[in-house]
Amino acid sequence: MKKIKYISLNICLAILIGSTNSCSKMLEEEPKGMINETFLATESGLKNLAISQYFQCRNIVEDLRFTGVYPSDITTYSVNSVDAIEIGSGNTSNMPTLGAFSTFWRHLYAGVNNMNFGLESLETVNFNGSETVRGELSFFRAWFNLMIVESWGTGAHFAQKSTSSILTDGNQQPIEVFYKRILSDINTAIADLPLTSAERGRLTKPAAEAMKTRILLALAGYNQTVITASGYDSKEKLYTEAKQLADNVINNYQYSLLPNFEDIFDVKNEGNAETIWAVQFSAEDKFNTSDLSTGGHGLHRYWVGNYNRSARTGQIVPRMYGHSIYYGREYRHAMMTRYFLKLFNASEDKRTEGTIQTVWRALWNESTQSESDYGVPLKDGKPTDTVLFKPLYDVDEATAQAYTKRGIAIDGLNHIYDANGTPKPAARSWHHTMTKHLDPSRKVPKEEASHKDVIILRLGEIYLNAAECAYNLNDKAGAANYIDKLRERSRKTSTSLPVSASNITLDFLLDERARELGGEMLRWFDLKRTHKLAERSKAFNPDAVGVQDIHELRPVPQSELDKVTNRDQFVQNPGYPSK
């Protein structure tokens, strides 16, 4: 299956809410003349507009490293990102001025405005394939608006129509106004998108159905007034429909759970049978720009600690490097909480190795037979010596000394975290690596850009969505059955990871989502919609000292508030400061 070739259009027809950052990347593949609204309102223009939004999604996934991750129970901050520290600790007073939120806002609204323009144009422009274009634009607008309303709630701007002029009047609307459009759009996408696509990365009907399960679960997090105004009589109907959609995606399409959990995230196995839809990146320069966030992404580096020093001793680890192609380019933005690491039973759950780096072997360059940071942990096809071990349990001094005599640096959890889970100051640099985003296809150790696809929807999530629906429909046995099927590929023995109806609670399901989906930039949204954000963050993440219920909404960026002309009507979300 060939890969879709993105177009760097990213046109940004308007600068919403007075933002000063317009989009600067124009369509280099169209040399015949300047791209304008007249061209875009044609068959060729609308097709190019749809393709360009796949490119726009590259910006979104880079933003989600903050907005989908912090604050939470499973991820805390390392040392090298102010935004991660401020959001992760719940520092309310500084949040409105953070670039993490203003950039996310700008990228989402640029996308929505483009979708508004395209969908408005499709009302009068018809051509062969226009249904597919309408389906793609509708899917994107539904997804973008879902992230907008879940992030900012009634503080969000509702972009009803496209605009090609600078807009300075904010339009804040009730939650249901967003959801009525989101539901209409995702239903259009389900109706208009094809079952399959010859181009890997193009949206399909199953992807739209999978996204709708996410949408309906999010809507179920609101009170009955909002749900009724959005078009549903009850939460029961939301869960029933979401479960039906999930069952359809699980049973009636070409997707299947991969036997090996690690293979889902292997850069050599992109477009695998479990991936429903992923944002694609290309190593071909002609399809990239010089901007890291669009020409490539940095997700491979944010969860990587410095692995050439021991957290226990502070000493250099022999035959190991601060950066490598194989083990990653250390950046130290995000570290996993002790709670998250302890969720895994390493002796029973194969997802442990597919999520957490615990063993580092000496790096070797087979071509020159010498140590090199360009190397791999193999020599003559055999594993090299273990030089660093970070087990998922505490290590006493006698055990540590025994490992030292064998030439292995060992960092137990007690060397990285205090007993209450607070990371030790030095260990914020020398922590475990989250492996899901690692990209060993990079050419040099310090290469900033990864061109590995970023999975947005995969079948593992759909099993979890179905289980949550069953639980909320008072079918705990059904929920356990979905979890049991999902765990089949992760069991190390036939008796590993048992599950029964008596295990099923909302917290159990959130723990299971952490094991399966941790690091995939969904956690904040999951905790927000289940109203568990403050409770679980404060219970399991000692760094989340300032997290409150108000953090179920993001602050409206101060940079946007400064530019609106109707400040008496367009206001900051409750609990956040506003100038």
N, C-alpha and C positions, 0 to 999 in steps of 0.2 A: 504494500500500500504506500503510495507516495505521500510525501509530507506537504502540507499547505505552505505556499510561499507568501509570507506576509508582505503587505505594502505599508511603507512608513508614511501613512497619510496623516493620521492624528490631527485632523484639521481644526478642531475647536472653533466651530462657527461663531461662538460667542464667548465672552469672558463673563462667567456668571457671578453674580453678587459682587461685581466690581473688582474681581481678582486682577492683579497686575500681570500675572504670568499667563500669556497666551501660549499656544502650542507653536513650536518653531520648526517641527519636522514636516516637510512637504513631500508630496509624491514625486520622487525622483524618477519613477518608472514611466511618467507621463510627460514626454518632452514637447508635446504639440502646442502647449500654451499654458497660461496660468490657470490653476484650478480655482474655480469659484462656484457659487451656488447654482449658476445656470448649468454648468457641466455636471455638478453632483446630482441635479434633478433629472438626469437622463438615465437610460438603461446602463450604460457603461459607468457613469458616475456612481450610481447606487450600488452596483456590484463592487466597485472599488471601495466605496464607503463601508460596506459590510466586511470586506476583507481587512480593511484598516483597523476595525475594532478588535480583531484578534490580536493585532499588534498593540492596541491600547491596553489590552489585558495584561501585557507584560509589566506596565507601570503598576497595575493594581496588585499583582502578586508580590512585588517588591514592597509595597506599602503594608501588606498584611503581616510582614515580619514584626511589626509593632501592633497594629490594630486588631489582628486575629489572635495575638499571643498574650498580651499584658492587659491588666494584671490577671493572675490565675493561680491555681493550686499546684500546677505541674511545672511551671517555668518561672525563674526569677532572673535577675539581671547579673551580668558579669561585671566588667570594669570599663568597657570602652564605648558606651553609648549613653549620653545624657538622657535621651528620650526614653530608653528602656528603663533607666533608673527612676526617672520621675513617674512614669506611668506604672511601672511594676510596684513601686512603693506606695502608690496612691497619693502622690503629692498634688492635691487638688489645686492649690493656688498657682502652680506653674503650668498646669496642663493647657490652658487656652492658648498659650504662646508657642507650644511645641510644633516643630515642623512635621512631626509624624501625623498630626491631625490635619494641618492645613494642606499638606501635599495630598493626602488621601481624599480630602474634600475636593480639591481642584481636579484631580484625576477622575473621580467619579462623576462630577458634574460636567466635565468636558465630554465624557462618554455619553451621559444622558442627553446632553444637548445635541450631539451628533445623531443619536438614535431618534430623538424627536424629529429632527429635520428629515431623516431618511424615511421614517414611517409616515410623516405628513406628505412627503413627495409621492410615496407609493399609493396614496389615495387617488392620484390622478395619472400616474405613470404605470402602465401595464406592459409586461414583456414576458417572453418565455423564461421561466425560472424566477419570476417575481415573488412567487409564494415562498420559495426557499429563502430569498433575501429578507422578506418580511419576517419569516420565522427566526432567522439569525438576529436581526435587529431587535425583535421582540424579546428573545432570550436575553440578550445583553442588557436591554433596558430593565427587564425584570430583575436580573442579578444585581445590577448596579443600584437600583432603587431599594432592593432588599438590604444591601449593605448600608445604604444611606439611612433608611428608616430605623434599622436595628442599631446603628451607631449613634444617631442624633435624635431619634424620636420626633417629638413635636417641635424640636429646635431646628430640624432640617428645613431646607428650602425645597418646596415642591415646584419642580420645573415643568409646568404644564405644557408649554409649547416651546419650540425652538426660537432662538433669537440670534440675530447677527449683529446686534449692537450691545454696548456695555450695559448690563443690567444692574441697577443699584437698589431696586426695591425687593426686599426679601419677602417670600411668600410662605409663611409657616402655616401648616395645616394639620388637622387631626390624623392620628395613626391610620385610621381606616381609609383615608383618601389615598395614601400611598399603597395600601394593600389592595384596594380595588383595582388600581392600575397594574400592580405587580401580578395579580391573579389573572387579569385580562390578558396581559402580555404573555405569561407563561402558558396559558391555554392556547393562545394563537401560535406560540412556538410548537406546542405539542401537535397541533392540527397541521401546521405547514411544513415542519422540518421532515426530511426524508428519514427512512429507517436506518440507512447506512450511508456512508460517503466514501468515494474512492480516494479522497484526500484525507490522510490522517490528521486529525486536529479540527476538522470541520464539525460543526454542531449537528446533532441528530435528534430524532424524536425521543429515543431512550434517555439521552442526556437531559432533555427538557423534563421528562417525567421524573428523573432522579432529582433534578433541581426543585421540582414542585414538592417532593417529599420534604425537602429542607425548608421550603417556604411555609408549608402547612404546619410543620412543627414549630416554627418561629411564631406564626400567628396564634397558635394554641397557647403561647405564653402570656397572652393578653387577657383582659377580663371579657366577660360575655358581651358587654356593650360594644366593644371594638369588634369582636368576632361577628356579632349580628350585623353591625354596620358594614362589615366587609363582605357579607353575603352568605354566612353560614349560620345555621340555627343553633349549633351547639359545638362544644369541643369534641364530643363523640363523633360528629360527622367529619371533623377535621382529621382525627386520628384514623377513622375508618377509611377515608379516601386516601390518606397518605400510605396506609398499610396496603391497600389495593394496588397503588402505584408501585410501591416497593416490591410487592410480590410479582408484579408484571415484569419489572426490570430484572429481578432475580431469575425468574423461571422462563421467560418467553423471548429473550434476546440472546446474543452470541457471547455474553459475558460469563466469566467463571472465576472463582477464587483461585489464585495461583497456589500450587502445592507448597511452594517455598516462599515465606513471607518476605525475605530479603530481596527476592527477584522482582518484587513490585517496583522497587526504587533503583534498580540497576540501570545505569545509563546505557548499557548495551541491550536493554530489554524494553525500550520505550514503545508505547503503543501496545502493551501486552493485554491479555484477555481480561484482566481485572479493571483496566483503566477505561472509564466511561467517557471522560473528557479531560484533557490537559491543555494548559497554555504552553505553546511550543516556542522554543528558541533555536536558532540556527547558528552554526559555526561558520557559515558562508558569509563573508564580509559584505557581499552585495545586498544581503537582506538585513543588514544591521546598520546601526549608527554608532557614533563614538560614545553615546550615552550608555553607561553601564546598565541602567535600569531598563533600557529597551534593546540594546545590542546584546545584552546578556543580563544575568541577574547575580546577586550576591548571596543567595540563600545558602550556598554551599559553605560559607565561611562563618556565619553568625553564631552557630552553635558549637564552634570548635574552640576548645581551650588550648593553652600552651602545653604541649605534651612532651617537651624535652626537659622538663624539670619535675621533680617529685614534690608533691604537696606535703609529704611527711617531713622531708629533710631540706627542701629548697635547693637541692643539688642538681646539677646537670645530669641527665640520663645519657650514659654513653651510647654511641651509635644511633642517636636519635636527633631530630632536627625540629626547630620551631615551626617550619613549614615543610610540606611535602606534597607531591601530587597524590600519593596513595592515602595518606591520613588527613590531608586537608590543609588549607591555608588558615592558620589560627587568626581569629578576629576578636573573640571574647566579648560578644554582645549578650548572649543568652546562655544560661546554664540551667540544667534540670534541677528541680528541688529534690531533697532527700526523700520526701514523700513519694514523688513520682518514681524514683529509682527503686524504692522498696515495694512498689506495686507489682513489680515483676518477680516471678518465681523462676530464677534462672535454671533450676534443675528440671522444670516442667514445661516452660513456655519458650518456644523458639522465637517469639517476637522480641525477646530480650536481646539476642544478637543482632536482630534486624533493626534495632532502635538505638542501642547504647554500645559505644566502644569501650571495652574493658581491658583488652589486651593489645599491646603494641610490640611488634617484633622489629629487630634491627633492620634498617633499610639497606638494600644492596642493589647496585647497578650491575645487572648481568652482562651488559655489553662491555664494560671496562673492568669487571671483577674488582671493583673498589667501592668503598662506602661513598654514598652520594645522596644528597637530598632529592635527587631525581629518581631514586630507586624504588624498589618493591621489597616486601619482606620475604623474598625467596632467593635461594641460591641453588643453582643446578636443579631447579624445579622442586626443591624441598623447602619447607618453612625455615626461616632463620631463627636465631635464639630470641626468646621473649626477653625484653629489656624493661618493660613497664607493665604493671598489672594494677588495675583499679577495680577490685571486686565490689560487689554490691552488698557488702556487709562490713562490720567493724573488724579491725585487725589489731591484735595485741602486740606488744613490743617483742615478745619472744618469736612470734610468727614472722614479724617484720625482719628481725635479725636473720632468721633462717633463709628468707628470700634474698636478703642482702648477700649472704655467703654464696648464693647461687648466681649472683650477678644480676638480680632482678630488683628493680625499685618497685615497692608496693605501697599504694595509697588506699587504705581502708576508708569507708565512709566517715569514720571518726577522725580521719586526718583532713577531710574536706569540709565536714559540717560539725558544728557543735551538737550536743545531744538533742537540743530542741529543733534542729534543722537549719539553724542560721549558718550560712557559709562562713568559714574562717577567712579572714581578710586576704591572706596570700592565695588561698585556694580558689578565690574568685577568678584567678587566672589559670589555675592548674586543675580544672575540673574535667568531668567526663565529656565526651563528644557525642552529640546527637548525629547519627549516621545517615538518616534518610535523605538528606540533601547533598551529601558528599558527591563530588564529581571527579573521579580519577581520569576522566578523558581530557582534563585541562593539560596544556602543553608544558607549563612551567609551574613550580611550586607556589610562587606568589601571584599567579594570575588571578585577577580580581573577578573576572566575568566567567560564570558558568553558562553553558548552552544546553544544559539538561532541562528536559521538559518539567513543568511544575503541575502535578496532578491536582485537579480541582474536584473531580467527582470520581469515586471508585466504588467497586461493588462492596468492599468491606463496610463502608459507611452505610450503604443501603440496608445491609443486614441489621446494623445497629439502629437505624431509623425504624425499621420494621419492628424490632424488639421493643423499642420505646413506645411505639403505637400500641402494640399488644398489651404492654404493661398498663398503659393508660386506659385501655378498654377492659381492664380487670381480667386479662388472660395471662397470668404469670407463667403458666405452663407453656403457652405459645411463645412468650418472650424468651424463656429458657431454651426452647428449641432453636430459635434463631441464633442465640449465643453459642449453643452447642455446635451447630453447623459451622459457625464462623471459627470456632476454636479447633476444629478438626485438623486444620493444616498447621496449627501451632503446638500441638501436643507432642512431647518428647517420648511419652510412653502411652500405651492404651488406656491407662488409668489417670493420666495427667489432666489437670484443669476440669474437674467435674463441675457440673452446674445443674441445679434443680429449681423448681418453681419457688421453693422456700428461700432461695438466695436473692430473688429478684426484688430490688427496691430501686428507687431513683438514684441513690448514691452508688449502688452496685453498677448500674448502667453507666453512670458517669465515670466510674473507675475503669470499666471495660472500654469506654470510648477513649480514655487516656491511653490504655495499653495499645489499642489498635490504631488510634489516630493522632497520638501525641506528636507534636512538632509539625503537623500538617495545617496549622494556622486556622483552626476552627475553635480552639478551646474557649476563647473569650466569648464567642457567639453562643456556644453551648451553655456556658455558665450563666450568661445573661438571660437567655430565653427560659431557662429553668429556675431563674431567680435564686441561684446558688452561688453567685459570684462572691459576695462579701463573706458568706458563711464558710465556704470551702477555702477561699484564699486565706482568710485569717486563721482558719483551723490548721492548715497544712503548709503554709508558706510564711515563715516568720518575717520575711522582708516586706510582706504586704500589710504593714502596720497601719497605713492610712486608708485602706480600701473600705469603702462604705457602699450602701445601696445606691447612692447617687452615681456611682461609677458604672451602673448598668446603662448609662448614657455617656457619650463622649461630650466634651465641651465644644460648642460652636467656636471655631478658630477666631481668636481676637482679630486677626488680620482681615477676616471677612466682616466682622461686626463694625470695624473701623470705617468700612466703606459704604455700608448701607445708609440710605437716606431716611428710612422709616424706622428708626431705632425705637420709637415708642411702641411699634408693633412687632418688630423682629428682635427677639431678646435672647439672652444667654440661657442655657439649660440650668435648671435649679441646682443650687449648691456650688456653682462655679463663679469665680469673680469676673466682673465685667467692668471695663473702664468706661 
